[in-house]
């Protein structure tokens, strides 16, 4: 079984994401564009021992400019919004 942190690249830590975490217990992560919702849900339940209330995924493209040789490339990524149940936190399950 795949662990949750193996498919997630990083957690987004901005003012807006911290406000959502405090008010609604909503976590925001960035993943690769080929990851599916059911893969995230199964890895989450295997890693933390419970299912999240809701998972929303947003696909976006980030434009990266290289100023030395004026090249531009586009990188596709997915933002994953995971709504945790009340009173739950991201603590790993001991196996």
Phi and psi restraints in degrees (range 20) as a CNS / XPLOR table:
assign (resid 1 and name C) (resid 2 and name N)
       (resid 2 and name CA) (resid 2 and name C) 1.0 -79.5 20.0 2
assign (resid 2 and name N) (resid 2 and name CA)
       (resid 2 and name C) (resid 3 and name N) 1.0 136.9 20.0 2
assign (resid 2 and name C) (resid 3 and name N)
       (resid 3 and name CA) (resid 3 and name C) 1.0 -82.3 20.0 2
assign (resid 3 and name N) (resid 3 and name CA)
       (resid 3 and name C) (resid 4 and name N) 1.0 154.9 20.0 2
assign (resid 3 and name C) (resid 4 and name N)
       (resid 4 and name CA) (resid 4 and name C) 1.0 -63.4 20.0 2
assign (resid 4 and name N) (resid 4 and name CA)
       (resid 4 and name C) (resid 5 and name N) 1.0 -43.1 20.0 2
assign (resid 4 and name C) (resid 5 and name N)
       (resid 5 and name CA) (resid 5 and name C) 1.0 -76.6 20.0 2
assign (resid 5 and name N) (resid 5 and name CA)
       (resid 5 and name C) (resid 6 and name N) 1.0 -7.3 20.0 2
assign (resid 5 and name C) (resid 6 and name N)
       (resid 6 and name CA) (resid 6 and name C) 1.0 -77.7 20.0 2
assign (resid 6 and name N) (resid 6 and name CA)
       (resid 6 and name C) (resid 7 and name N) 1.0 -30.9 20.0 2
assign (resid 6 and name C) (resid 7 and name N)
       (resid 7 and name CA) (resid 7 and name C) 1.0 -97.7 20.0 2
assign (resid 7 and name N) (resid 7 and name CA)
       (resid 7 and name C) (resid 8 and name N) 1.0 -15.2 20.0 2
assign (resid 7 and name C) (resid 8 and name N)
       (resid 8 and name CA) (resid 8 and name C) 1.0 -92.9 20.0 2
assign (resid 8 and name N) (resid 8 and name CA)
       (resid 8 and name C) (resid 9 and name N) 1.0 133.1 20.0 2
assign (resid 8 and name C) (resid 9 and name N)
       (resid 9 and name CA) (resid 9 and name C) 1.0 -79.5 20.0 2
assign (resid 9 and name N) (resid 9 and name CA)
       (resid 9 and name C) (resid 10 and name N) 1.0 -53.3 20.0 2
assign (resid 9 and name C) (resid 10 and name N)
       (resid 10 and name CA) (resid 10 and name C) 1.0 -160.7 20.0 2
assign (resid 10 and name N) (resid 10 and name CA)
       (resid 10 and name C) (resid 11 and name N) 1.0 164.8 20.0 2
assign (resid 10 and name C) (resid 11 and name N)
       (resid 11 and name CA) (resid 11 and name C) 1.0 -96.8 20.0 2
assign (resid 11 and name N) (resid 11 and name CA)
       (resid 11 and name C) (resid 12 and name N) 1.0 141.5 20.0 2
assign (resid 11 and name C) (resid 12 and name N)
       (resid 12 and name CA) (resid 12 and name C) 1.0 -84.5 20.0 2
assign (resid 12 and name N) (resid 12 and name CA)
       (resid 12 and name C) (resid 13 and name N) 1.0 128.6 20.0 2
assign (resid 12 and name C) (resid 13 and name N)
       (resid 13 and name CA) (resid 13 and name C) 1.0 -124.8 20.0 2
assign (resid 13 and name N) (resid 13 and name CA)
       (resid 13 and name C) (resid 14 and name N) 1.0 81.0 20.0 2
assign (resid 13 and name C) (resid 14 and name N)
       (resid 14 and name CA) (resid 14 and name C) 1.0 -119.0 20.0 2
assign (resid 14 and name N) (resid 14 and name CA)
       (resid 14 and name C) (resid 15 and name N) 1.0 175.8 20.0 2
assign (resid 14 and name C) (resid 15 and name N)
       (resid 15 and name CA) (resid 15 and name C) 1.0 -64.4 20.0 2
assign (resid 15 and name N) (resid 15 and name CA)
       (resid 15 and name C) (resid 16 and name N) 1.0 -40.7 20.0 2
assign (resid 15 and name C) (resid 16 and name N)
       (resid 16 and name CA) (resid 16 and name C) 1.0 -66.8 20.0 2
assign (resid 16 and name N) (resid 16 and name CA)
       (resid 16 and name C) (resid 17 and name N) 1.0 -40.6 20.0 2
assign (resid 16 and name C) (resid 17 and name N)
       (resid 17 and name CA) (resid 17 and name C) 1.0 -70.0 20.0 2
assign (resid 17 and name N) (resid 17 and name CA)
       (resid 17 and name C) (resid 18 and name N) 1.0 -34.2 20.0 2
assign (resid 17 and name C) (resid 18 and name N)
       (resid 18 and name CA) (resid 18 and name C) 1.0 -69.3 20.0 2
assign (resid 18 and name N) (resid 18 and name CA)
       (resid 18 and name C) (resid 19 and name N) 1.0 -34.7 20.0 2
assign (resid 18 and name C) (resid 19 and name N)
       (resid 19 and name CA) (resid 19 and name C) 1.0 -67.4 20.0 2
assign (resid 19 and name N) (resid 19 and name CA)
       (resid 19 and name C) (resid 20 and name N) 1.0 -40.9 20.0 2
assign (resid 19 and name C) (resid 20 and name N)
       (resid 20 and name CA) (resid 20 and name C) 1.0 -66.3 20.0 2
assign (resid 20 and name N) (resid 20 and name CA)
       (resid 20 and name C) (resid 21 and name N) 1.0 -35.2 20.0 2
assign (resid 20 and name C) (resid 21 and name N)
       (resid 21 and name CA) (resid 21 and name C) 1.0 -66.1 20.0 2
assign (resid 21 and name N) (resid 21 and name CA)
       (resid 21 and name C) (resid 22 and name N) 1.0 -42.8 20.0 2
assign (resid 21 and name C) (resid 22 and name N)
       (resid 22 and name CA) (resid 22 and name C) 1.0 -70.0 20.0 2
assign (resid 22 and name N) (resid 22 and name CA)
       (resid 22 and name C) (resid 23 and name N) 1.0 -41.0 20.0 2
assign (resid 22 and name C) (resid 23 and name N)
       (resid 23 and name CA) (resid 23 and name C) 1.0 -83.1 20.0 2
assign (resid 23 and name N) (resid 23 and name CA)
       (resid 23 and name C) (resid 24 and name N) 1.0 -42.7 20.0 2
assign (resid 23 and name C) (resid 24 and name N)
       (resid 24 and name CA) (resid 24 and name C) 1.0 -122.4 20.0 2
assign (resid 24 and name N) (resid 24 and name CA)
       (resid 24 and name C) (resid 25 and name N) 1.0 2.1 20.0 2
assign (resid 24 and name C) (resid 25 and name N)
       (resid 25 and name CA) (resid 25 and name C) 1.0 60.0 20.0 2
assign (resid 25 and name N) (resid 25 and name CA)
       (resid 25 and name C) (resid 26 and name N) 1.0 47.6 20.0 2
assign (resid 25 and name C) (resid 26 and name N)
       (resid 26 and name CA) (resid 26 and name C) 1.0 -109.1 20.0 2
assign (resid 26 and name N) (resid 26 and name CA)
       (resid 26 and name C) (resid 27 and name N) 1.0 122.8 20.0 2
assign (resid 26 and name C) (resid 27 and name N)
       (resid 27 and name CA) (resid 27 and name C) 1.0 -101.8 20.0 2
assign (resid 27 and name N) (resid 27 and name CA)
       (resid 27 and name C) (resid 28 and name N) 1.0 146.4 20.0 2
assign (resid 27 and name C) (resid 28 and name N)
       (resid 28 and name CA) (resid 28 and name C) 1.0 -124.3 20.0 2
assign (resid 28 and name N) (resid 28 and name CA)
       (resid 28 and name C) (resid 29 and name N) 1.0 128.5 20.0 2
assign (resid 28 and name C) (resid 29 and name N)
       (resid 29 and name CA) (resid 29 and name C) 1.0 -130.8 20.0 2
assign (resid 29 and name N) (resid 29 and name CA)
       (resid 29 and name C) (resid 30 and name N) 1.0 164.1 20.0 2
assign (resid 29 and name C) (resid 30 and name N)
       (resid 30 and name CA) (resid 30 and name C) 1.0 -118.4 20.0 2
assign (resid 30 and name N) (resid 30 and name CA)
       (resid 30 and name C) (resid 31 and name N) 1.0 135.0 20.0 2
assign (resid 30 and name C) (resid 31 and name N)
       (resid 31 and name CA) (resid 31 and name C) 1.0 -130.1 20.0 2
assign (resid 31 and name N) (resid 31 and name CA)
       (resid 31 and name C) (resid 32 and name N) 1.0 176.8 20.0 2
assign (resid 31 and name C) (resid 32 and name N)
       (resid 32 and name CA) (resid 32 and name C) 1.0 -74.0 20.0 2
assign (resid 32 and name N) (resid 32 and name CA)
       (resid 32 and name C) (resid 33 and name N) 1.0 157.4 20.0 2
assign (resid 32 and name C) (resid 33 and name N)
       (resid 33 and name CA) (resid 33 and name C) 1.0 -72.6 20.0 2
assign (resid 33 and name N) (resid 33 and name CA)
       (resid 33 and name C) (resid 34 and name N) 1.0 -12.0 20.0 2
assign (resid 33 and name C) (resid 34 and name N)
       (resid 34 and name CA) (resid 34 and name C) 1.0 -94.0 20.0 2
assign (resid 34 and name N) (resid 34 and name CA)
       (resid 34 and name C) (resid 35 and name N) 1.0 3.4 20.0 2
assign (resid 34 and name C) (resid 35 and name N)
       (resid 35 and name CA) (resid 35 and name C) 1.0 -81.7 20.0 2
assign (resid 35 and name N) (resid 35 and name CA)
       (resid 35 and name C) (resid 36 and name N) 1.0 135.2 20.0 2
assign (resid 35 and name C) (resid 36 and name N)
       (resid 36 and name CA) (resid 36 and name C) 1.0 -102.7 20.0 2
assign (resid 36 and name N) (resid 36 and name CA)
       (resid 36 and name C) (resid 37 and name N) 1.0 163.1 20.0 2
assign (resid 36 and name C) (resid 37 and name N)
       (resid 37 and name CA) (resid 37 and name C) 1.0 -64.1 20.0 2
assign (resid 37 and name N) (resid 37 and name CA)
       (resid 37 and name C) (resid 38 and name N) 1.0 -41.0 20.0 2
assign (resid 37 and name C) (resid 38 and name N)
       (resid 38 and name CA) (resid 38 and name C) 1.0 -69.0 20.0 2
assign (resid 38 and name N) (resid 38 and name CA)
       (resid 38 and name C) (resid 39 and name N) 1.0 -28.9 20.0 2
assign (resid 38 and name C) (resid 39 and name N)
       (resid 39 and name CA) (resid 39 and name C) 1.0 -67.5 20.0 2
assign (resid 39 and name N) (resid 39 and name CA)
       (resid 39 and name C) (resid 40 and name N) 1.0 -41.0 20.0 2
assign (resid 39 and name C) (resid 40 and name N)
       (resid 40 and name CA) (resid 40 and name C) 1.0 -65.6 20.0 2
assign (resid 40 and name N) (resid 40 and name CA)
       (resid 40 and name C) (resid 41 and name N) 1.0 -43.0 20.0 2
assign (resid 40 and name C) (resid 41 and name N)
       (resid 41 and name CA) (resid 41 and name C) 1.0 -66.1 20.0 2
assign (resid 41 and name N) (resid 41 and name CA)
       (resid 41 and name C) (resid 42 and name N) 1.0 -41.8 20.0 2
assign (resid 41 and name C) (resid 42 and name N)
       (resid 42 and name CA) (resid 42 and name C) 1.0 -69.9 20.0 2
assign (resid 42 and name N) (resid 42 and name CA)
       (resid 42 and name C) (resid 43 and name N) 1.0 -38.1 20.0 2
assign (resid 42 and name C) (resid 43 and name N)
       (resid 43 and name CA) (resid 43 and name C) 1.0 -68.4 20.0 2
assign (resid 43 and name N) (resid 43 and name CA)
       (resid 43 and name C) (resid 44 and name N) 1.0 -36.6 20.0 2
assign (resid 43 and name C) (resid 44 and name N)
       (resid 44 and name CA) (resid 44 and name C) 1.0 -64.7 20.0 2
assign (resid 44 and name N) (resid 44 and name CA)
       (resid 44 and name C) (resid 45 and name N) 1.0 -46.9 20.0 2
assign (resid 44 and name C) (resid 45 and name N)
       (resid 45 and name CA) (resid 45 and name C) 1.0 -68.9 20.0 2
assign (resid 45 and name N) (resid 45 and name CA)
       (resid 45 and name C) (resid 46 and name N) 1.0 -31.3 20.0 2
assign (resid 45 and name C) (resid 46 and name N)
       (resid 46 and name CA) (resid 46 and name C) 1.0 -71.7 20.0 2
assign (resid 46 and name N) (resid 46 and name CA)
       (resid 46 and name C) (resid 47 and name N) 1.0 -34.3 20.0 2
assign (resid 46 and name C) (resid 47 and name N)
       (resid 47 and name CA) (resid 47 and name C) 1.0 -81.6 20.0 2
assign (resid 47 and name N) (resid 47 and name CA)
       (resid 47 and name C) (resid 48 and name N) 1.0 -42.5 20.0 2
assign (resid 47 and name C) (resid 48 and name N)
       (resid 48 and name CA) (resid 48 and name C) 1.0 -106.6 20.0 2
assign (resid 48 and name N) (resid 48 and name CA)
       (resid 48 and name C) (resid 49 and name N) 1.0 -12.2 20.0 2
assign (resid 48 and name C) (resid 49 and name N)
       (resid 49 and name CA) (resid 49 and name C) 1.0 87.3 20.0 2
assign (resid 49 and name N) (resid 49 and name CA)
       (resid 49 and name C) (resid 50 and name N) 1.0 4.9 20.0 2
assign (resid 49 and name C) (resid 50 and name N)
       (resid 50 and name CA) (resid 50 and name C) 1.0 -148.7 20.0 2
assign (resid 50 and name N) (resid 50 and name CA)
       (resid 50 and name C) (resid 51 and name N) 1.0 161.9 20.0 2
assign (resid 50 and name C) (resid 51 and name N)
       (resid 51 and name CA) (resid 51 and name C) 1.0 -93.6 20.0 2
assign (resid 51 and name N) (resid 51 and name CA)
       (resid 51 and name C) (resid 52 and name N) 1.0 142.8 20.0 2
assign (resid 51 and name C) (resid 52 and name N)
       (resid 52 and name CA) (resid 52 and name C) 1.0 -73.1 20.0 2
assign (resid 52 and name N) (resid 52 and name CA)
       (resid 52 and name C) (resid 53 and name N) 1.0 157.7 20.0 2
assign (resid 52 and name C) (resid 53 and name N)
       (resid 53 and name CA) (resid 53 and name C) 1.0 -66.6 20.0 2
assign (resid 53 and name N) (resid 53 and name CA)
       (resid 53 and name C) (resid 54 and name N) 1.0 -43.4 20.0 2
assign (resid 53 and name C) (resid 54 and name N)
       (resid 54 and name CA) (resid 54 and name C) 1.0 -152.8 20.0 2
assign (resid 54 and name N) (resid 54 and name CA)
       (resid 54 and name C) (resid 55 and name N) 1.0 145.1 20.0 2
assign (resid 54 and name C) (resid 55 and name N)
       (resid 55 and name CA) (resid 55 and name C) 1.0 -128.3 20.0 2
assign (resid 55 and name N) (resid 55 and name CA)
       (resid 55 and name C) (resid 56 and name N) 1.0 123.4 20.0 2
assign (resid 55 and name C) (resid 56 and name N)
       (resid 56 and name CA) (resid 56 and name C) 1.0 -116.6 20.0 2
assign (resid 56 and name N) (resid 56 and name CA)
       (resid 56 and name C) (resid 57 and name N) 1.0 140.6 20.0 2
assign (resid 56 and name C) (resid 57 and name N)
       (resid 57 and name CA) (resid 57 and name C) 1.0 -125.0 20.0 2
assign (resid 57 and name N) (resid 57 and name CA)
       (resid 57 and name C) (resid 58 and name N) 1.0 134.3 20.0 2
assign (resid 57 and name C) (resid 58 and name N)
       (resid 58 and name CA) (resid 58 and name C) 1.0 -125.3 20.0 2
assign (resid 58 and name N) (resid 58 and name CA)
       (resid 58 and name C) (resid 59 and name N) 1.0 122.1 20.0 2
assign (resid 58 and name C) (resid 59 and name N)
       (resid 59 and name CA) (resid 59 and name C) 1.0 -93.3 20.0 2
assign (resid 59 and name N) (resid 59 and name CA)
       (resid 59 and name C) (resid 60 and name N) 1.0 132.6 20.0 2
assign (resid 59 and name C) (resid 60 and name N)
       (resid 60 and name CA) (resid 60 and name C) 1.0 -143.0 20.0 2
assign (resid 60 and name N) (resid 60 and name CA)
       (resid 60 and name C) (resid 61 and name N) 1.0 162.7 20.0 2
assign (resid 60 and name C) (resid 61 and name N)
       (resid 61 and name CA) (resid 61 and name C) 1.0 -117.2 20.0 2
assign (resid 61 and name N) (resid 61 and name CA)
       (resid 61 and name C) (resid 62 and name N) 1.0 131.3 20.0 2
assign (resid 61 and name C) (resid 62 and name N)
       (resid 62 and name CA) (resid 62 and name C) 1.0 -109.7 20.0 2
assign (resid 62 and name N) (resid 62 and name CA)
       (resid 62 and name C) (resid 63 and name N) 1.0 130.3 20.0 2
assign (resid 62 and name C) (resid 63 and name N)
       (resid 63 and name CA) (resid 63 and name C) 1.0 -95.6 20.0 2
assign (resid 63 and name N) (resid 63 and name CA)
       (resid 63 and name C) (resid 64 and name N) 1.0 125.8 20.0 2
assign (resid 63 and name C) (resid 64 and name N)
       (resid 64 and name CA) (resid 64 and name C) 1.0 -113.4 20.0 2
assign (resid 64 and name N) (resid 64 and name CA)
       (resid 64 and name C) (resid 65 and name N) 1.0 122.2 20.0 2
assign (resid 64 and name C) (resid 65 and name N)
       (resid 65 and name CA) (resid 65 and name C) 1.0 -99.9 20.0 2
assign (resid 65 and name N) (resid 65 and name CA)
       (resid 65 and name C) (resid 66 and name N) 1.0 132.8 20.0 2
assign (resid 65 and name C) (resid 66 and name N)
       (resid 66 and name CA) (resid 66 and name C) 1.0 -104.8 20.0 2
assign (resid 66 and name N) (resid 66 and name CA)
       (resid 66 and name C) (resid 67 and name N) 1.0 111.0 20.0 2
assign (resid 66 and name C) (resid 67 and name N)
       (resid 67 and name CA) (resid 67 and name C) 1.0 -78.0 20.0 2
assign (resid 67 and name N) (resid 67 and name CA)
       (resid 67 and name C) (resid 68 and name N) 1.0 -20.1 20.0 2
assign (resid 67 and name C) (resid 68 and name N)
       (resid 68 and name CA) (resid 68 and name C) 1.0 -69.3 20.0 2
assign (resid 68 and name N) (resid 68 and name CA)
       (resid 68 and name C) (resid 69 and name N) 1.0 -47.2 20.0 2
assign (resid 68 and name C) (resid 69 and name N)
       (resid 69 and name CA) (resid 69 and name C) 1.0 -115.3 20.0 2
assign (resid 69 and name N) (resid 69 and name CA)
       (resid 69 and name C) (resid 70 and name N) 1.0 15.6 20.0 2
assign (resid 69 and name C) (resid 70 and name N)
       (resid 70 and name CA) (resid 70 and name C) 1.0 57.7 20.0 2
assign (resid 70 and name N) (resid 70 and name CA)
       (resid 70 and name C) (resid 71 and name N) 1.0 34.5 20.0 2
assign (resid 70 and name C) (resid 71 and name N)
       (resid 71 and name CA) (resid 71 and name C) 1.0 -96.1 20.0 2
assign (resid 71 and name N) (resid 71 and name CA)
       (resid 71 and name C) (resid 72 and name N) 1.0 151.2 20.0 2
assign (resid 71 and name C) (resid 72 and name N)
       (resid 72 and name CA) (resid 72 and name C) 1.0 -128.2 20.0 2
assign (resid 72 and name N) (resid 72 and name CA)
       (resid 72 and name C) (resid 73 and name N) 1.0 137.5 20.0 2
assign (resid 72 and name C) (resid 73 and name N)
       (resid 73 and name CA) (resid 73 and name C) 1.0 -135.7 20.0 2
assign (resid 73 and name N) (resid 73 and name CA)
       (resid 73 and name C) (resid 74 and name N) 1.0 153.1 20.0 2
assign (resid 73 and name C) (resid 74 and name N)
       (resid 74 and name CA) (resid 74 and name C) 1.0 -111.7 20.0 2
assign (resid 74 and name N) (resid 74 and name CA)
       (resid 74 and name C) (resid 75 and name N) 1.0 134.0 20.0 2
assign (resid 74 and name C) (resid 75 and name N)
       (resid 75 and name CA) (resid 75 and name C) 1.0 -117.4 20.0 2
assign (resid 75 and name N) (resid 75 and name CA)
       (resid 75 and name C) (resid 76 and name N) 1.0 126.6 20.0 2
assign (resid 75 and name C) (resid 76 and name N)
       (resid 76 and name CA) (resid 76 and name C) 1.0 -92.8 20.0 2
assign (resid 76 and name N) (resid 76 and name CA)
       (resid 76 and name C) (resid 77 and name N) 1.0 137.8 20.0 2
assign (resid 76 and name C) (resid 77 and name N)
       (resid 77 and name CA) (resid 77 and name C) 1.0 -142.9 20.0 2
assign (resid 77 and name N) (resid 77 and name CA)
       (resid 77 and name C) (resid 78 and name N) 1.0 168.3 20.0 2
assign (resid 77 and name C) (resid 78 and name N)
       (resid 78 and name CA) (resid 78 and name C) 1.0 -124.1 20.0 2
assign (resid 78 and name N) (resid 78 and name CA)
       (resid 78 and name C) (resid 79 and name N) 1.0 137.3 20.0 2
assign (resid 78 and name C) (resid 79 and name N)
       (resid 79 and name CA) (resid 79 and name C) 1.0 -99.2 20.0 2
assign (resid 79 and name N) (resid 79 and name CA)
       (resid 79 and name C) (resid 80 and name N) 1.0 130.9 20.0 2
assign (resid 79 and name C) (resid 80 and name N)
       (resid 80 and name CA) (resid 80 and name C) 1.0 -115.4 20.0 2
assign (resid 80 and name N) (resid 80 and name CA)
       (resid 80 and name C) (resid 81 and name N) 1.0 123.0 20.0 2
assign (resid 80 and name C) (resid 81 and name N)
       (resid 81 and name CA) (resid 81 and name C) 1.0 -106.2 20.0 2
assign (resid 81 and name N) (resid 81 and name CA)
       (resid 81 and name C) (resid 82 and name N) 1.0 119.2 20.0 2
assign (resid 81 and name C) (resid 82 and name N)
       (resid 82 and name CA) (resid 82 and name C) 1.0 -116.4 20.0 2
assign (resid 82 and name N) (resid 82 and name CA)
       (resid 82 and name C) (resid 83 and name N) 1.0 117.9 20.0 2
assign (resid 82 and name C) (resid 83 and name N)
       (resid 83 and name CA) (resid 83 and name C) 1.0 -92.3 20.0 2
assign (resid 83 and name N) (resid 83 and name CA)
       (resid 83 and name C) (resid 84 and name N) 1.0 117.1 20.0 2
assign (resid 83 and name C) (resid 84 and name N)
       (resid 84 and name CA) (resid 84 and name C) 1.0 -89.7 20.0 2
assign (resid 84 and name N) (resid 84 and name CA)
       (resid 84 and name C) (resid 85 and name N) 1.0 149.7 20.0 2
assign (resid 84 and name C) (resid 85 and name N)
       (resid 85 and name CA) (resid 85 and name C) 1.0 -64.0 20.0 2
assign (resid 85 and name N) (resid 85 and name CA)
       (resid 85 and name C) (resid 86 and name N) 1.0 159.2 20.0 2
assign (resid 85 and name C) (resid 86 and name N)
       (resid 86 and name CA) (resid 86 and name C) 1.0 -63.4 20.0 2
assign (resid 86 and name N) (resid 86 and name CA)
       (resid 86 and name C) (resid 87 and name N) 1.0 134.7 20.0 2
assign (resid 86 and name C) (resid 87 and name N)
       (resid 87 and name CA) (resid 87 and name C) 1.0 83.0 20.0 2
assign (resid 87 and name N) (resid 87 and name CA)
       (resid 87 and name C) (resid 88 and name N) 1.0 -2.7 20.0 2
assign (resid 87 and name C) (resid 88 and name N)
       (resid 88 and name CA) (resid 88 and name C) 1.0 -96.2 20.0 2
assign (resid 88 and name N) (resid 88 and name CA)
       (resid 88 and name C) (resid 89 and name N) 1.0 152.4 20.0 2
assign (resid 88 and name C) (resid 89 and name N)
       (resid 89 and name CA) (resid 89 and name C) 1.0 -138.0 20.0 2
assign (resid 89 and name N) (resid 89 and name CA)
       (resid 89 and name C) (resid 90 and name N) 1.0 171.4 20.0 2
assign (resid 89 and name C) (resid 90 and name N)
       (resid 90 and name CA) (resid 90 and name C) 1.0 -87.2 20.0 2
assign (resid 90 and name N) (resid 90 and name CA)
       (resid 90 and name C) (resid 91 and name N) 1.0 78.9 20.0 2
assign (resid 90 and name C) (resid 91 and name N)
       (resid 91 and name CA) (resid 91 and name C) 1.0 -112.3 20.0 2
assign (resid 91 and name N) (resid 91 and name CA)
       (resid 91 and name C) (resid 92 and name N) 1.0 133.5 20.0 2
assign (resid 91 and name C) (resid 92 and name N)
       (resid 92 and name CA) (resid 92 and name C) 1.0 -72.0 20.0 2
assign (resid 92 and name N) (resid 92 and name CA)
       (resid 92 and name C) (resid 93 and name N) 1.0 149.0 20.0 2
assign (resid 92 and name C) (resid 93 and name N)
       (resid 93 and name CA) (resid 93 and name C) 1.0 -89.0 20.0 2
assign (resid 93 and name N) (resid 93 and name CA)
       (resid 93 and name C) (resid 94 and name N) 1.0 130.3 20.0 2
assign (resid 93 and name C) (resid 94 and name N)
       (resid 94 and name CA) (resid 94 and name C) 1.0 -77.5 20.0 2
assign (resid 94 and name N) (resid 94 and name CA)
       (resid 94 and name C) (resid 95 and name N) 1.0 134.4 20.0 2
